[in-house]
Amino acid sequence: MRRIKPGSPGECPTEHTLKVIGGSWKLPLVYFLFQGTKRYSEVQRRLHGISPRMLSKQLRELERDGLIQRKVYPEIPPKVEYSLTPSGCSLSPIVEALFKWGERHMASGPTANS
């Protein structure tokens, strides 16, 4: 696949999609938010193994790319909630297809590349 400058008119749509949802934690984050609005602490408890720094980074990137929205309540201690935007919700069929593919692939046993 040839490399084209991101954001240019010739950018490959697949590359753009992977740039937005790629990363170790973005898809699990989006998948968890399909269940509804969640507080930061709920997300952190659900995603075992993610550091607070990485979680904050991934959430900021998803917000920047318009997939999630962040709502801050003016109280002490601060209450922050995350939910999917309409654009984030539109990922549902894609994420569900990846989930089902993963289930089938895992059930088929080890591959030659493992």
Buried (B, 14 or more C-beta within 10 A) or exposed (E): EEEEEEEEEEBBEEBEEEBBBEBEBBBBBBBBBEEEEBEBEBBBEBBEEBEEEBBEBBBEBBBEBEBBBEEEEEEEEEEBBBBBBEEBEEBEEEBEEBEEEEEEEEEEEEEEEE
